[in-house]
């Protein structure tokens, strides 16, 4: 339960933190790229790790729940980032809504792929350990 909550926090928080580190009005400098890359990589690694834990425990039915919850957390972070950015034209809320509609399916597919990657690794480790325990 706690690893899942940490994962949800990482998915929801990495994008708003990235926007705070490199606001769109200031531009994307070379000194902010490693920070943003580390935040995104941390969220991706956490997603694979959650998939691994689910696969290792043989609880694959929770993958689909995690896909929905993770997509919602990621899109929440996107909306927060969009609404937190400076908006001289007053169209940011419209763009955030359109972005959620356009990015919803690719986000869910990416999160599902990372979770299933981790689950596959977890299942493989489980099978190897079981075979060793049985002496095969």
C-alpha positions in Angstrom: 0.0 0.0 0.0 2.7 2.5 1.0 4.8 1.8 -2.2 1.7 2.4 -4.3 1.1 5.8 -2.5 4.7 6.8 -3.0 4.4 5.9 -6.7 1.2 7.9 -7.1 2.9 10.9 -5.5 5.9 10.6 -7.8 3.6 10.4 -10.9 1.5 13.3 -9.8 4.4 15.5 -8.6 7.2 15.2 -11.1 5.7 17.4 -13.8 4.7 20.3 -11.5 8.1 20.2 -9.9 9.7 20.3 -13.4 7.6 23.4 -14.3 8.8 25.1 -11.1 12.4 24.3 -11.9 12.1 25.4 -15.5 9.2 27.7 -16.0 8.1 28.0 -19.6 8.5 31.8 -19.5 12.2 31.4 -18.6 12.9 28.7 -21.2 14.5 25.3 -21.1 18.1 25.8 -20.2 20.9 23.2 -20.2 21.2 23.4 -16.4 17.6 22.4 -15.8 17.6 19.5 -18.3 19.3 17.0 -15.9 16.9 17.9 -13.1 13.8 17.3 -15.3 15.3 14.2 -16.7 16.0 12.8 -13.2 12.4 13.6 -12.2 10.9 11.8 -15.2 13.3 8.9 -14.9 12.4 8.5 -11.2 8.7 8.4 -12.1 9.3 5.8 -14.8 11.5 3.7 -12.5 8.9 3.9 -9.8 6.3 2.7 -12.3 8.4 -0.3 -13.3 9.1 -1.1 -9.6 5.4 -1.1 -8.8 4.8 -3.5 -11.7 7.6 -5.7 -10.5 6.1 -5.9 -7.0 2.7 -6.7 -8.4 4.1 -9.4 -10.6 6.3 -10.9 -7.9 3.3 -11.1 -5.6 1.2 -12.7 -8.5 -1.4 -10.0 -8.2 -1.8 -9.1 -11.8 -5.4 -8.0 -11.6 -4.1 -4.9 -9.9 -2.2 -3.8 -12.9 -5.3 -2.4 -14.6 -6.3 -0.6 -11.4 -2.8 0.9 -11.3 -3.0 1.9 -15.0 -6.2 3.9 -14.3 -4.9 5.4 -11.1 -1.5 6.2 -12.5 -3.0 7.8 -15.6 -5.2 9.9 -13.4 -2.3 11.0 -11.3 -0.2 11.8 -14.3 -2.9 13.8 -16.0 -3.6 15.6 -12.7 0.1 16.6 -12.6 -0.2 17.8 -16.2 -3.3 20.0 -15.4 -1.6 21.5 -12.4 1.5 22.2 -14.5 -0.6 23.9 -17.2 -2.6 26.0 -14.8 0.5 27.0 -12.8 2.3 28.3 -15.9 2.0 32.0 -16.8 -0.9 32.7 -19.1 -0.8 36.1 -20.8 -3.6 35.2 -23.2 -6.0 33.6 -20.7 -6.3 30.3 -22.7 -4.3 28.0 -20.4 -7.4 26.3 -18.9 -8.7 25.5 -22.4 -5.3 24.1 -23.4 -5.1 22.0 -20.2 -8.5 20.5 -21.0 -7.6 19.7 -24.6 -4.3 18.2 -23.4 -6.0 15.8 -21.1 -8.3 14.6 -23.9 -5.4 14.3 -26.4 -2.9 12.8 -24.0 -5.2 10.5 -22.0 -4.8 7.4 -24.1 -1.0 7.7 -24.8 -0.5 8.3 -21.1 -2.5 5.2 -20.1 -0.6 3.1 -22.8 2.8 4.2 -21.6 2.0 3.5 -17.9 0.5 0.1 -18.8 3.7 -0.7 -20.8 5.9 0.2 -17.9 3.8 -1.6 -15.3 3.7 -4.8 -17.5 7.4 -4.6 -18.1 7.9 -4.6 -14.3 5.3 -7.3 -13.8 7.0 -9.5 -16.4 10.3 -9.1 -14.6 8.6 -9.9 -11.3 7.0 -13.0 -12.7 10.3 -14.2 -14.2 12.1 -13.8 -10.9 9.2 -15.6 -9.2 9.5 -18.6 -11.6 13.2 -18.8 -11.2 13.0 -18.8 -7.4 10.2 -21.4 -7.5 12.2 -23.7 -9.8 15.3 -23.4 -7.6 13.2 -24.1 -4.5 11.7 -27.3 -6.2 15.2 -28.3 -7.3 14.5 -28.3 -11.0 
